[in-house]
Amino acid sequence: MRLLLLAVVAVLGLGCERVVLYWMTPAEPFDPGQLPAAPDYAAPASWSALPERDDAADAEVPELPAADQRSASADVFYVHPTSYIGPLWNAPIDDARLNADTDRVATRIQASAFNACCAVSAPRYRQANGTAFTHPSEDSRRALDVAYADVRAAFRHFLAHTDAARPFLLAAHSQGSVLAYRLLREEIAPSPLRERLVAAWLIGAPLTEEAVAREIPEVPACASPEQTGCIIGWNARGSGYEPGTFEFAAEPGTQLCVNPLSGRHDEAAMPASANHGAVFLDAEPVLVAPGFASAQCRRGRLLVSLAGRPPRDFMSRLLDRTLGPENYHPVEYQLFFADIRQNAAERLRAWLSSRAPAR
């Protein structure tokens, strides 16, 4: 019924973003006694993806085949974006429909970018209500703490079941990137784990250069495509974008931007010809489109120009309309999928080479 009403609102040209915000906003204050049950990460059902099973993270196309994750030389810990649109402060992880949506619109189209080089682990977690990012409050902070506690517990379980010397990549999007950044700041950067970190892809989050330099100087923005132990992040927008209702609240400063086509933290413009392929695994048929998007970091925003209209289903177009014109947040992985894939392998090779015994 909610989706049907949203569709009617969109068709009639009414205020889609106001309706979505109304639906999403919790009616009651945060109550820890009403939280969904916490995940048990010893149970496979608490994971969207695991290396030892067939799942959404194994998605591939002939042009970009997946490797056997059981023999991969590194791991990826992937934290999915918000897939819950509802009025609870924290979403349950035992909702079959929500889990299917998460697998389809997050793990399949994002985490699979890393399956050529690495074994992918992707936890389910009690994700915070989306308004926690656009309309922050004390209640939303508490909801985010719940989501983060799950991600941290999943990460510790992940570490307990991997080789203590094995490299890993951190990858996330949107809400997942906010939580993964906190994980990087609190669990990885100040510990020996930092030496195992290949790089962190924290895409679609309001990370500022100033905060990263202040909070985790040991893990800077990536200055070159082969640098390791660094952060890659961007927020993709077109030249006609204007901030709307669902823009992330952010502290003052310049948002961190590493160009996905160059792997560099600079403002050099990269033409669409440098794009190895946008990949839309959710399209029918799947679309692999080299040269689909240009990219330039400009004053903290990744300015992109597209060669066409991204293939989107009806509900995805409703989301796009809610976010506003030329806000490419929902497709920030898809636009640069092949480049993310290639760069992950490049940085992993550099990490492995730096640890290889001298001859």
C-alpha positions as CSV (number, residue, x, y, z in Angstrom):
1,M,0.0,0.0,0.0
2,R,2.8,2.4,0.8
3,L,4.5,1.8,-2.5
4,L,1.2,2.1,-4.4
5,L,0.5,5.5,-2.8
6,L,4.0,6.7,-3.5
7,A,3.5,5.8,-7.2
8,V,0.2,7.7,-7.3
9,V,1.9,10.7,-5.7
10,A,4.7,10.6,-8.3
11,V,2.3,10.2,-11.2
12,L,0.2,13.2,-10.0
13,G,3.3,15.3,-9.7
14,L,2.9,15.9,-6.0
15,G,5.6,16.5,-3.4
16,C,7.2,13.0,-3.6
17,E,10.0,13.9,-1.2
18,R,7.6,15.2,1.4
19,V,5.5,12.1,1.3
20,V,8.6,9.8,1.6
21,L,9.9,11.9,4.5
22,Y,6.5,11.6,6.2
23,W,6.4,7.8,5.8
24,M,10.0,7.4,7.0
25,T,9.9,9.6,10.1
26,P,9.3,7.5,13.2
27,A,6.2,8.5,15.1
28,E,7.5,7.5,18.5
29,P,10.7,8.3,20.4
30,F,13.6,5.9,20.3
31,D,12.9,3.1,22.8
32,P,15.7,0.5,23.4
33,G,13.1,-1.9,24.7
34,Q,11.4,-2.0,21.3
35,L,14.5,-2.8,19.2
36,P,14.5,-5.7,16.8
37,A,16.6,-8.7,18.0
38,A,20.3,-8.4,17.6
39,P,22.0,-10.4,14.9
40,D,23.9,-13.6,15.7
41,Y,26.9,-13.5,13.3
42,A,27.7,-17.1,13.9
43,A,24.5,-17.8,11.9
44,P,24.8,-17.6,8.1
45,A,21.3,-16.0,7.9
46,S,22.9,-12.9,9.5
47,W,25.0,-12.3,6.4
48,S,24.0,-11.0,3.0
49,A,27.2,-12.5,1.5
50,L,29.8,-15.1,2.7
51,P,32.8,-16.4,0.7
52,E,31.9,-20.0,1.1
53,R,28.4,-19.9,-0.4
54,D,26.7,-18.8,-3.6
55,D,25.0,-15.4,-3.0
56,A,24.4,-11.9,-4.4
57,A,28.0,-10.9,-4.2
58,D,28.9,-13.6,-6.8
59,A,27.1,-11.7,-9.6
60,E,29.1,-11.5,-12.8
61,V,28.9,-10.8,-16.5
62,P,31.1,-12.4,-19.2
63,E,33.1,-9.2,-19.6
64,L,33.9,-9.2,-15.9
65,P,34.1,-12.7,-14.5
66,A,34.2,-13.4,-10.8
67,A,37.1,-15.3,-9.3
68,D,36.7,-18.3,-7.0
69,Q,36.3,-16.5,-3.7
70,R,37.5,-19.6,-1.8
71,S,41.0,-19.1,-3.3
72,A,41.1,-15.3,-3.2
73,S,44.2,-13.7,-1.6
74,A,42.3,-11.0,0.3
75,D,38.9,-10.3,1.9
76,V,36.4,-7.6,1.6
77,F,34.2,-6.5,4.4
78,Y,31.3,-4.7,2.8
79,V,28.6,-2.6,4.6
80,H,25.5,-2.1,2.6
81,P,23.6,1.2,2.3
82,T,20.1,2.0,3.6
83,S,17.6,-0.4,2.0
84,Y,14.8,0.0,4.6
85,I,12.1,2.6,4.0
86,G,9.8,2.5,6.9
87,P,9.0,4.2,10.3
88,L,11.1,2.1,12.7
89,W,14.2,3.6,14.2
90,N,16.1,0.4,13.4
91,A,15.1,-2.2,10.8
92,P,15.0,-5.9,11.7
93,I,17.3,-8.4,10.0
94,D,14.8,-11.2,9.8
95,D,12.4,-9.5,7.4
96,A,12.6,-11.8,4.3
97,R,11.4,-9.1,1.9
98,L,13.8,-6.5,3.2
99,N,16.7,-9.0,3.1
100,A,15.8,-9.8,-0.5
101,D,15.8,-6.1,-1.4
102,T,19.2,-5.6,0.3
103,D,20.7,-8.5,-1.6
104,R,19.3,-7.2,-4.9
105,V,19.8,-3.4,-4.6
106,A,23.0,-3.4,-2.6
107,T,25.1,-6.5,-2.4
108,R,24.5,-7.6,-5.9
109,I,25.2,-4.3,-7.6
110,Q,27.9,-3.0,-5.3
111,A,29.8,-5.7,-3.4
112,S,30.1,-7.8,-6.5
113,A,32.5,-5.1,-7.8
114,F,35.2,-6.7,-5.6
115,N,34.6,-10.4,-6.5
116,A,37.4,-10.5,-9.0
117,C,40.1,-10.0,-6.4
118,C,38.6,-10.8,-3.1
119,A,36.3,-12.9,-0.9
120,V,33.3,-10.9,0.0
121,S,31.7,-10.8,3.5
122,A,28.6,-8.6,3.9
123,P,26.7,-8.5,7.2
124,R,23.1,-7.7,7.7
125,Y,22.6,-5.2,10.5
126,R,19.8,-3.3,12.2
127,Q,20.2,-0.3,9.8
128,A,19.1,3.1,11.1
129,N,16.1,5.0,9.8
130,G,17.2,7.1,6.8
131,T,16.1,10.3,8.5
132,A,19.0,9.8,11.0
133,F,21.2,11.2,8.2
134,T,19.0,14.0,6.8
135,H,17.4,15.2,10.1
136,P,19.8,14.2,12.9
137,S,18.6,14.2,16.5
138,E,19.4,12.5,19.8
139,D,17.1,9.7,18.9
140,S,18.7,9.2,15.5
141,R,22.1,9.2,17.1
142,R,21.0,6.3,19.4
143,A,19.6,4.5,16.3
144,L,23.0,4.9,14.6
145,D,24.7,3.5,17.7
146,V,22.6,0.4,17.4
147,A,23.5,0.0,13.7
148,Y,27.2,0.6,14.4
149,A,27.2,-1.9,17.3
150,D,26.0,-4.6,14.8
151,V,28.6,-3.7,12.2
152,R,31.4,-3.7,14.8
153,A,30.2,-7.1,16.1
154,A,30.1,-8.5,12.5
155,F,33.6,-7.1,11.8
156,R,35.0,-8.7,15.0
157,H,33.4,-12.0,13.9
158,F,34.9,-11.6,10.5
159,L,38.4,-11.0,11.9
160,A,38.1,-14.0,14.2
161,H,37.5,-16.2,11.2
162,T,40.3,-14.9,8.9
163,D,44.0,-15.3,8.9
164,A,45.6,-12.7,11.2
165,A,48.1,-11.8,8.4
166,R,45.6,-11.7,5.6
167,P,44.9,-8.4,3.8
168,F,41.4,-7.0,3.7
169,L,39.5,-4.2,1.9
170,L,36.8,-2.1,3.5
171,A,33.9,-1.2,1.2
172,A,30.6,0.5,1.8
173,H,28.0,3.0,0.5
174,S,25.8,5.7,2.0
175,Q,24.7,4.7,5.6
176,G,27.2,1.8,5.3
177,S,30.0,4.2,4.6
178,V,29.1,6.3,7.7
179,L,29.3,3.2,9.8
180,A,32.4,1.8,8.1
181,Y,34.2,5.2,8.6
182,R,33.5,4.9,12.4
183,L,34.8,1.3,12.2
184,L,37.9,2.6,10.5
185,R,38.4,5.3,13.0
186,E,37.7,3.3,16.2
187,E,38.8,-0.3,15.3
188,I,41.3,-0.2,12.4
189,A,43.3,3.0,12.3
190,P,44.5,2.9,15.9
191,S,45.4,-0.8,15.9
192,P,47.7,-3.2,14.0
193,L,44.8,-3.9,11.7
194,R,45.8,-0.8,9.8
195,E,48.8,-2.7,8.4
196,R,46.4,-5.3,6.8
197,L,44.1,-2.6,5.3
198,V,44.5,-2.5,1.5
199,A,42.2,0.5,1.2
200,A,38.7,1.7,2.2
201,W,36.1,2.5,-0.4
202,L,33.7,4.7,1.6
203,I,31.5,6.0,-1.1
204,G,28.4,8.3,-0.9
205,A,29.0,9.6,2.7
206,P,29.5,13.1,4.0
207,L,33.2,12.6,4.9
208,T,35.2,15.8,5.0
209,E,38.9,16.2,4.3
210,E,39.2,18.1,7.6
211,A,37.6,15.4,9.7
212,V,39.7,12.6,8.1
213,A,42.9,14.6,8.6
214,R,42.0,15.3,12.2
215,E,40.6,11.9,13.2
216,I,42.6,9.4,11.3
217,P,45.7,11.0,9.9
218,E,47.2,7.5,9.6
219,V,44.7,6.7,6.8
220,P,44.7,9.6,4.3
221,A,42.8,10.1,1.1
222,C,44.4,8.1,-1.7
223,A,46.8,10.2,-3.7
224,S,47.5,7.6,-6.4
225,P,45.8,4.5,-7.8
226,E,48.4,2.1,-6.3
227,Q,48.5,3.7,-2.8
228,T,47.4,1.4,0.1
229,G,46.2,2.1,3.6
230,C,44.1,5.0,2.3
231,I,40.5,6.1,1.7
232,I,38.6,6.4,-1.6
233,G,35.3,8.2,-1.5
234,W,33.1,10.5,-3.7
235,N,29.6,12.0,-3.9
236,A,28.5,12.0,-7.6
237,R,26.4,14.9,-8.9
238,G,25.7,16.4,-12.3
239,S,26.1,20.1,-13.1
240,G,22.3,20.7,-12.7
241,Y,22.1,19.3,-9.2
242,E,20.7,21.3,-6.3
243,P,20.6,20.1,-2.7
244,G,17.2,18.9,-1.6
245,T,15.4,17.3,1.4
246,F,17.4,14.2,1.5
247,E,20.9,15.6,1.4
248,F,23.1,14.2,4.1
249,A,23.7,16.5,7.0
250,A,27.5,17.2,7.2
251,E,29.9,19.2,9.3
252,P,31.4,22.2,7.6
253,G,34.4,21.5,5.4
254,T,35.3,20.1,2.0
255,Q,33.9,16.7,1.3
256,L,36.6,14.1,0.5
257,C,36.7,13.2,-3.1
258,V,39.0,10.7,-4.8
259,N,38.3,10.4,-8.6
260,P,37.2,6.9,-9.4
261,L,38.7,7.1,-12.9
262,S,42.2,8.1,-11.8
263,G,42.3,6.8,-8.2
264,R,43.7,10.2,-7.2
265,H,42.7,12.8,-4.7
266,D,43.0,15.8,-7.0
267,E,40.8,18.0,-9.3
268,A,42.1,16.7,-12.6
269,A,39.3,16.1,-15.1
270,M,39.0,12.6,-16.4
271,P,37.1,12.1,-19.7
272,A,34.5,9.5,-20.2
273,S,36.9,7.6,-22.5
274,A,38.9,6.8,-19.3
275,N,35.8,5.0,-17.9
276,H,36.3,1.2,-18.2
277,G,32.7,0.5,-17.8
278,A,29.5,1.5,-16.0
279,V,27.8,-1.8,-15.1
280,F,24.1,-2.1,-14.3
281,L,23.5,-5.6,-13.0
282,D,19.9,-4.7,-12.1
283,A,19.0,-3.8,-15.7
284,E,17.1,-6.1,-18.1
285,P,19.3,-7.1,-19.9
286,V,22.4,-6.3,-17.8
287,L,24.2,-3.3,-19.3
288,V,28.0,-2.9,-19.4
289,A,28.8,0.5,-20.9
290,P,32.4,1.7,-21.2
291,G,32.8,5.4,-21.5
292,F,29.5,6.1,-19.8
293,A,30.6,8.8,-17.3
294,S,33.3,11.4,-17.0
295,A,34.5,12.5,-13.6
296,Q,36.1,15.5,-11.9
297,C,36.5,16.3,-8.2
298,R,35.5,19.9,-7.9
299,R,35.3,21.6,-4.5
300,G,34.6,18.2,-2.8
301,R,31.9,17.0,-5.2
302,L,32.4,14.5,-7.9
303,L,31.0,16.3,-11.0
304,V,30.0,13.7,-13.6
305,S,28.6,13.9,-17.1
306,L,26.7,10.9,-18.5
307,A,26.6,9.6,-22.0
308,G,23.0,8.4,-21.5
309,R,20.3,7.8,-19.0
310,P,21.1,5.1,-16.5
311,P,18.7,2.1,-16.8
312,R,16.4,2.2,-13.8
313,D,13.2,0.4,-12.9
314,F,10.0,2.2,-11.8
315,M,10.7,2.2,-8.1
316,S,14.3,3.3,-8.7
317,R,13.1,6.2,-10.8
318,L,10.8,7.2,-7.9
319,L,13.8,7.2,-5.7
320,D,15.7,9.4,-8.2
321,R,12.8,11.8,-8.4
322,T,12.8,12.0,-4.6
323,L,16.5,12.9,-4.4
324,G,16.2,15.5,-7.2
325,P,17.7,16.1,-10.7
326,E,21.3,14.9,-11.3
327,N,21.8,13.4,-7.8
328,Y,23.6,10.2,-8.8
329,H,23.9,8.9,-5.2
330,P,21.9,5.7,-6.0
331,V,24.3,4.7,-8.8
332,E,27.7,5.8,-7.5
333,Y,29.0,2.3,-7.7
334,Q,27.3,1.4,-11.0
335,L,28.7,4.4,-12.9
336,F,32.3,3.4,-12.1
337,F,31.9,-0.4,-11.5
338,A,34.6,-1.6,-13.8
339,D,37.1,1.0,-12.5
340,I,36.4,0.1,-8.9
341,R,37.0,-3.5,-9.8
342,Q,40.2,-2.7,-11.6
343,N,41.5,-0.4,-8.9
344,A,40.8,-2.8,-6.1
345,A,43.0,-5.4,-7.8
346,E,45.7,-2.8,-8.5
347,R,45.8,-1.7,-4.9
348,L,45.8,-5.3,-3.7
349,R,48.8,-6.1,-6.0
350,A,50.6,-3.1,-4.6
351,W,49.9,-4.3,-1.0
352,L,51.1,-7.9,-1.7
353,S,54.2,-6.6,-3.6
354,S,55.2,-4.4,-0.6
355,R,55.0,-7.5,1.7
356,A,56.8,-9.9,-0.7
357,P,60.2,-11.1,0.5
358,A,63.2,-9.4,-1.1
359,R,65.1,-11.5,-3.6
